Amino acid sequence: MTVPEPSTDPARPDAPDAYPPERVGETARAILDEIGTVVVGQAEPLRLALAAMLAGGHVLFEDVPGLGKTLAARCLAEASGLAFRRLQCTPDLLPADITGSFVYAPDSGKFEFRPGPVFTGLLLADELNRTAPKTQSALLEAMAEGQVTVEGVSYPLPQPFHLIATANPIEYEGTYALPEAQLDRFLVRLSVGYPDRADEERILAGRIARRTEVAHVRRVIDPAQLLRMQAGVERVHTDPDIIRYCVDLAAATRADGSVEVGASPRGSQALMLVARALAVIDGRDYVTPDDVKRVAVPVLAHRLTLTPAAWAAGVVPARVVEAIASRVAGPPTLARASAEP
């Protein structure tokens, strides 16, 4: 691997030329169609994961093992043309195992930086909650700033860079709960769920048909095109009423009696960003209240801290967000416009 040059200027490079929204939507649907040839029964989670990537964010898959989360992440990378690396998280994993470290090079007599697996296009951190908080925190700078700092020297990551992490919610021995600051850095938290009977039969039939365990999809775009798609999403108009609706939903989480700590402004911004990307994938160059409501649970639920009484009573953050979304009124003008053919 080529050693990255240290970052001397924190500013981002010039933005790439943006694709128009209609082209972003067509390309995104082509990516999803290609992934759908291999990944079965995950249409909505994959749609939301791609929307998060188009919004420039990171994805947390939290579900039981064996549902194809790793396969989905690899297929997203392959269809997007991104370099892919998988990091299996374990309790003895060290921060340097992620970021890289300086090692002595006998030929030059100097210490040289050897980049870690985070220097890639899409990093899959498998079972992130199995590694210690100190190692989990090694990803925070990469997620927030697109760089890592080792021995006081900052190194930029390839662009685009995305992290897809998985977490097993049913095992507690040998695991470390992700801290709120880490959870807040994920744009969405998704659950795959068990496939229905027909989809499960398709999974088995597909395994028989390809005669190998490994499944691949063709590349639809390259990283430069993904950057242009992301730039296209950034240019989508968002009505002020939609902005107010996102703020209203986030503010309602702070006032709910079951919630000790509600969603921050990062949460309301994430609502807007993911809803905007989802609207483009659905073929529109404008955002509707239904787009915001559709992403409310995956965007907000993992950002809430429940009160001890609510937690003891078995209250689930997703149900809290659903209740808030059902009672907070959306913009009536846009709601009527979104219902028109």
C-alpha positions as CSV (number, residue, x, y, z in Angstrom):
1,M,0.0,0.0,0.0
2,T,1.2,3.5,-0.8
3,V,1.9,5.4,2.3
4,P,-0.3,8.5,2.5
5,E,1.3,11.9,2.7
6,P,0.8,13.7,6.0
7,S,-2.0,16.2,6.0
8,T,-0.8,19.8,6.1
9,D,-4.1,21.5,5.3
10,P,-7.3,20.4,7.0
11,A,-9.4,21.9,4.1
12,R,-11.1,19.4,1.8
13,P,-10.1,19.3,-1.9
14,D,-12.2,21.1,-4.4
15,A,-15.6,19.6,-4.8
16,P,-16.1,17.4,-7.8
17,D,-18.5,18.2,-10.6
18,A,-22.0,17.2,-9.4
19,Y,-24.3,14.8,-11.2
20,P,-27.9,16.1,-11.6
21,P,-30.4,14.6,-9.2
22,E,-32.1,12.5,-11.9
23,R,-28.7,10.9,-12.8
24,V,-27.9,10.3,-9.1
25,G,-31.2,8.5,-8.7
26,E,-30.8,6.4,-11.8
27,T,-27.3,5.3,-10.8
28,A,-28.3,4.6,-7.2
29,R,-31.2,2.4,-8.4
30,A,-28.8,0.6,-10.7
31,I,-26.4,-0.1,-7.8
32,L,-29.3,-1.4,-5.7
33,D,-30.5,-3.6,-8.5
34,E,-27.1,-5.1,-8.9
35,I,-26.7,-5.8,-5.2
36,G,-30.2,-7.3,-5.2
37,T,-28.9,-10.1,-7.5
38,V,-26.9,-11.4,-4.6
39,V,-28.4,-9.9,-1.4
40,V,-31.9,-11.2,-0.9
41,G,-34.6,-9.7,1.4
42,Q,-32.8,-6.5,2.4
43,A,-34.3,-4.0,0.0
44,E,-35.1,-1.3,2.6
45,P,-32.0,-1.6,4.7
46,L,-29.8,-1.5,1.6
47,R,-31.7,1.5,0.3
48,L,-31.1,3.3,3.6
49,A,-27.5,2.3,3.8
50,L,-26.9,3.6,0.3
51,A,-28.7,6.8,1.2
52,A,-26.4,7.2,4.2
53,M,-23.4,6.8,1.9
54,L,-24.7,9.3,-0.6
55,A,-25.1,11.7,2.3
56,G,-21.4,11.1,3.2
57,G,-22.1,9.2,6.4
58,H,-21.4,5.8,8.1
59,V,-23.7,2.9,8.8
60,L,-24.2,0.6,11.9
61,F,-25.9,-2.7,11.3
62,E,-27.1,-4.1,14.6
63,D,-28.7,-7.6,14.3
64,V,-28.1,-11.3,15.1
65,P,-25.4,-13.2,13.2
66,G,-26.0,-14.9,9.9
67,L,-28.3,-12.5,8.2
68,G,-25.9,-11.3,5.5
69,K,-24.6,-8.0,6.9
70,T,-21.1,-8.7,5.9
71,L,-22.2,-9.8,2.4
72,A,-24.3,-6.6,2.1
73,A,-21.3,-4.4,3.0
74,R,-19.0,-6.1,0.6
75,C,-21.5,-5.9,-2.2
76,L,-22.0,-2.1,-1.5
77,A,-18.2,-1.7,-1.9
78,E,-18.0,-3.8,-5.0
79,A,-20.9,-2.1,-6.8
80,S,-19.5,1.4,-5.8
81,G,-16.0,0.5,-6.9
82,L,-14.6,1.1,-3.5
83,A,-11.6,-0.7,-2.1
84,F,-12.9,-3.0,0.6
85,R,-11.3,-4.2,3.9
86,R,-12.8,-6.2,6.7
87,L,-11.6,-5.8,10.2
88,Q,-12.7,-8.5,12.7
89,C,-12.9,-6.8,16.1
90,T,-11.7,-8.7,19.1
91,P,-11.0,-7.7,22.7
92,D,-7.2,-7.7,22.2
93,L,-7.4,-5.4,19.1
94,L,-5.3,-2.3,19.5
95,P,-5.8,1.2,18.1
96,A,-2.6,0.8,16.0
97,D,-4.2,-2.3,14.4
98,I,-6.7,0.0,12.9
99,T,-4.9,3.2,12.1
100,G,-1.4,1.8,11.5
101,S,1.9,2.6,13.2
102,F,5.5,3.5,12.8
103,V,7.9,0.6,12.3
104,Y,11.6,0.6,12.0
105,A,12.9,0.2,8.4
106,P,16.5,-1.3,8.5
107,D,17.3,-0.2,4.9
108,S,16.7,3.5,5.7
109,G,17.5,3.4,9.4
110,K,14.3,5.4,10.0
111,F,10.9,4.7,11.4
112,E,8.3,4.7,8.6
113,F,4.5,4.8,8.8
114,R,2.7,1.6,7.8
115,P,-1.0,2.4,7.2
116,G,-3.6,0.2,8.8
117,P,-6.8,-1.2,7.3
118,V,-8.7,2.1,7.8
119,F,-6.9,3.4,4.7
120,T,-9.5,2.1,2.3
121,G,-12.7,3.1,0.6
122,L,-15.1,1.1,2.6
123,L,-14.1,-0.4,5.9
124,L,-16.2,-3.1,7.5
125,A,-15.7,-3.2,11.3
126,D,-17.3,-6.6,12.1
127,E,-18.6,-7.0,15.7
128,L,-17.4,-3.5,16.7
129,N,-18.8,-4.0,20.2
130,R,-16.3,-6.9,20.8
131,T,-13.4,-4.5,21.0
132,A,-12.4,-2.2,23.9
133,P,-13.6,1.4,24.1
134,K,-10.0,2.7,23.5
135,T,-9.9,0.8,20.2
136,Q,-13.4,1.8,19.3
137,S,-12.4,5.5,19.7
138,A,-9.6,5.1,17.2
139,L,-12.3,5.2,14.5
140,L,-13.9,8.5,15.7
141,E,-11.4,10.8,14.0
142,A,-11.7,8.8,10.8
143,M,-15.5,8.9,10.9
144,A,-15.7,12.7,11.7
145,E,-12.7,14.1,9.8
146,G,-11.6,11.6,7.2
147,Q,-8.1,11.3,8.7
148,V,-6.2,9.6,11.4
149,T,-3.5,11.0,13.7
150,V,-0.5,8.8,14.7
151,E,2.3,10.0,16.8
152,G,1.1,13.6,16.3
153,V,1.1,13.3,12.5
154,S,-2.3,13.4,10.6
155,Y,-2.8,11.3,7.5
156,P,-5.8,11.8,5.2
157,L,-7.9,8.8,4.3
158,P,-8.9,8.0,0.7
159,Q,-12.0,9.8,-0.5
160,P,-14.7,8.8,-0.4
161,F,-14.3,6.9,2.9
162,H,-17.1,5.0,4.6
163,L,-17.4,2.8,7.6
164,I,-19.9,0.1,7.9
165,A,-19.9,-1.5,11.4
166,T,-21.8,-4.5,12.7
167,A,-22.8,-5.2,16.3
168,N,-24.3,-8.3,17.9
169,P,-27.2,-7.2,20.2
170,I,-27.8,-10.6,21.8
171,E,-24.4,-11.4,23.4
172,Y,-23.0,-9.5,26.4
173,E,-20.1,-11.6,27.5
174,G,-16.8,-10.2,26.1
175,T,-18.5,-7.2,24.6
176,Y,-18.3,-3.4,25.2
177,A,-21.4,-1.2,24.7
178,L,-20.7,1.5,22.1
179,P,-20.6,4.8,23.9
180,E,-23.1,7.6,23.0
181,A,-20.4,9.6,21.3
182,Q,-19.5,6.7,19.0
183,L,-23.2,5.9,18.2
184,D,-23.8,9.5,17.4
185,R,-21.2,9.4,14.6
186,F,-23.2,6.8,12.7
187,L,-25.7,8.5,10.4
188,V,-28.1,5.5,10.6
189,R,-28.4,2.3,12.6
190,L,-30.2,-0.4,10.7
191,S,-31.6,-3.8,11.4
192,V,-31.8,-6.5,8.7
193,G,-34.3,-8.9,10.3
194,Y,-35.0,-12.4,9.4
195,P,-36.1,-13.0,5.7
196,D,-39.5,-14.4,4.9
197,R,-39.9,-18.0,3.7
198,A,-39.7,-17.1,0.0
199,D,-36.6,-15.0,0.4
200,E,-34.9,-17.7,2.5
201,E,-35.6,-20.2,-0.3
202,R,-34.1,-17.8,-2.8
203,I,-31.0,-17.5,-0.6
204,L,-30.5,-21.3,-0.6
205,A,-31.3,-21.6,-4.3
206,G,-28.7,-18.9,-5.1
207,R,-26.0,-20.7,-3.1
208,I,-26.7,-23.9,-5.1
209,A,-26.7,-22.0,-8.4
210,R,-23.3,-20.3,-8.0
211,R,-21.6,-23.5,-6.5
212,T,-19.3,-21.5,-4.3
213,E,-19.6,-19.7,-1.0
214,V,-18.3,-16.4,-2.2
215,A,-20.7,-14.1,-4.1
216,H,-19.7,-11.0,-6.1
217,V,-21.5,-8.2,-7.9
218,R,-20.3,-6.2,-10.9
219,R,-18.9,-2.7,-10.4
220,V,-21.5,-0.1,-11.4
221,I,-19.5,3.1,-10.7
222,D,-16.1,4.1,-9.5
223,P,-15.1,6.2,-6.5
224,A,-14.9,9.4,-8.6
225,Q,-18.5,8.9,-9.7
226,L,-19.6,8.2,-6.2
227,L,-18.1,11.6,-5.2
228,R,-20.0,13.2,-8.0
229,M,-23.2,11.5,-6.8
230,Q,-22.6,12.8,-3.3
231,A,-22.0,16.3,-4.7
232,G,-25.3,16.0,-6.6
233,V,-27.2,15.2,-3.5
234,E,-25.7,18.3,-1.8
235,R,-27.4,20.4,-4.4
236,V,-30.9,19.2,-3.9
237,H,-33.3,21.9,-2.7
238,T,-34.7,21.4,0.8
239,D,-37.7,23.5,1.7
240,P,-37.5,25.6,4.9
241,D,-40.6,23.8,6.2
242,I,-38.7,20.5,5.9
243,I,-35.9,22.0,7.9
244,R,-38.4,23.0,10.6
245,Y,-39.9,19.6,10.6
246,C,-36.5,17.9,11.2
247,V,-35.9,20.3,14.1
248,D,-39.4,19.7,15.5
249,L,-38.8,15.9,15.6
250,A,-35.4,16.2,17.2
251,A,-36.7,18.7,19.8
252,A,-39.6,16.4,20.6
253,T,-37.1,13.7,21.7
254,R,-35.6,16.1,24.2
255,A,-39.0,16.7,25.8
256,D,-40.2,13.1,25.9
257,G,-40.8,11.8,29.4
258,S,-39.0,8.5,28.6
259,V,-35.9,10.2,27.3
260,E,-33.1,11.4,29.6
261,V,-30.9,12.7,26.7
262,G,-32.5,13.5,23.4
263,A,-31.1,13.9,19.9
264,S,-28.6,16.8,19.4
265,P,-28.5,19.1,16.4
266,R,-26.4,16.5,14.8
267,G,-29.5,14.3,14.9
268,S,-31.8,16.8,13.2
269,Q,-29.1,17.4,10.6
270,A,-28.8,13.7,10.0
271,L,-32.6,13.6,9.4
272,M,-32.3,16.2,6.7
273,L,-29.3,14.6,5.0
274,V,-30.6,11.0,4.9
275,A,-34.1,12.1,3.8
276,R,-32.6,14.2,1.0
277,A,-30.5,11.3,-0.3
278,L,-33.5,9.0,0.0
279,A,-35.7,11.4,-2.0
280,V,-33.1,11.4,-4.8
281,I,-32.9,7.6,-4.8
282,D,-36.7,7.5,-5.2
283,G,-36.4,9.8,-8.2
284,R,-37.3,13.2,-6.8
285,D,-35.3,16.4,-6.6
286,Y,-37.3,17.6,-3.5
287,V,-37.8,16.2,0.0
288,T,-41.2,15.4,1.4
289,P,-42.3,15.0,5.1
290,D,-42.8,11.3,4.3
291,D,-39.1,11.0,3.5
292,V,-38.2,12.5,6.9
293,K,-40.7,10.3,8.7
294,R,-39.4,7.2,6.9
295,V,-35.9,7.7,8.2
296,A,-36.8,8.9,11.7
297,V,-36.2,5.6,13.5
298,P,-32.9,4.6,11.9
299,V,-31.6,8.1,12.3
300,L,-32.8,9.1,15.8
301,A,-33.4,5.9,17.8
302,H,-29.7,5.2,18.5
303,R,-29.1,8.8,19.6
304,L,-31.5,8.6,22.6
305,T,-30.6,7.8,26.2
306,L,-33.6,6.5,28.1
307,T,-34.4,7.3,31.7
308,P,-33.6,4.5,34.2
309,A,-37.4,4.1,34.8
310,A,-38.1,3.8,31.1
311,W,-35.3,1.4,30.6
312,A,-36.4,-0.8,33.5
313,A,-40.0,-0.8,32.1
314,G,-38.7,-2.2,28.8
315,V,-39.2,0.9,26.7
316,V,-37.5,0.7,23.3
317,P,-36.0,3.8,21.7
318,A,-37.4,2.9,18.3
319,R,-40.9,2.9,19.7
320,V,-40.3,6.3,21.3
321,V,-39.3,7.7,18.0
322,E,-42.3,6.1,16.2
323,A,-44.6,7.7,18.7
324,I,-43.0,11.1,18.3
325,A,-43.1,10.8,14.5
326,S,-46.8,10.0,14.7
327,R,-47.8,13.0,16.8
328,V,-45.5,15.7,15.5
329,A,-47.3,17.4,12.6
330,G,-45.5,17.7,9.3
331,P,-45.7,20.7,6.9
332,P,-49.3,20.5,5.6
333,T,-48.5,22.2,2.2
334,L,-45.7,19.8,1.4
335,A,-47.7,16.8,2.7
336,R,-50.4,17.7,0.2
337,A,-47.9,18.2,-2.6
338,S,-46.3,14.8,-1.9
339,A,-49.6,13.1,-2.2
340,E,-50.2,14.5,-5.7
341,P,-49.5,12.1,-8.7
